[in-house]
Amino acid sequence: MKHHNHQNPNSQQPKARLVLIAAAMTVLLAACSEKPQTAGTTHSAADQKPWNGGQKAFDAPGWTPGDKASWDAQIKQRNRGQNEYVRMAP
């Protein structure tokens, strides 16, 4: 008597289908649990002028809140520090 030890190729199909359905449900349910991304009360009002100031912890040294000229000078200094052509010596 001969015994065949190979599996039926159709027996793997229900398992693969179950895994695929479980993965699809996981993705769909993960999208439902996303929290809304809204600005909180820590952000300043859009109608404020930037040189009027924000939180004291973020004030740059040498800048006077409410002084547009000192704010402009601080912005120019910051931009110079971020310019790779200025930062790198030839």
N, C-alpha and C positions, 0 to 999 in steps of 0.2 A: 504494500500500500504506500502510495506517495502522499506526502504532506506538503502543501504549498504554504510557505511562510511569508508571503508578501501581503501587504495591506491593500485594502481596496482604496483606489485613489479618490473615491468619493467620500471616504470617511474623514478626510482632512478639510473638506470644503465647509462643513458646518462650523468647525472650530475657527477657521479663517474668517468666516462671515461674522461670527460672534465677536471676534477681536476687532474687526472693522467697525461694527456697530458700537461697541464700547468706546473705541477711540473717537468716533464721530460724536457720541453723546457727551464725552468729556470736553471736547472742544466747544460744543454748543453751550453747555452749562457754564463753562469758564467765562464765556462772553457775557452771560447774564449777571455775573457777580462783579463786574467791573464797577468801580466807584466813580461817580461824576467828578470831573476835573474842573473845578471852578475856582476863581480867585477868591481868596479869603479877605479878611479885614486887615491883613498885614500890608497889603499893597496900598500905595498912595493914590489919591484921586487923580484922574486923568487931566483935570483942569488946572492942576497946580503947575507952576513954572518950575523947571528942574533946579534952578539956582536958589529957590526958596528953602530947599533942604528937605531932608527925610528924617531918618532915625539917626540919633547922635552917634551910635556905634559905627556908622558907615561914613562919617565925615572924614575927609582927607585933611591932613595937617596943612595949614596955610590957606584953607578955604574958609571964607566967612559966609555963613548962611544968609541969603537975601542979596548978596553982592554978585551981580551978573558977570562983572569983569574978573573977579577971582575964580568964579566957576569956569569961565572960558579958559583962563590960564591953567587950571587944574585939568581940564579936558585935553588941552593941547599937550600938557606934560604926560598925561596918561597915554595918549596916542603915540607920542615919541617913544615911550617905553615899549610899545607893542609893535613898532615898525622894525622889522628885521634888518632893513638896509641901514638904519641909523644905529641899531644896537651892535651890529657886526663891524669890526674894524677891517679896513681893506688889507 
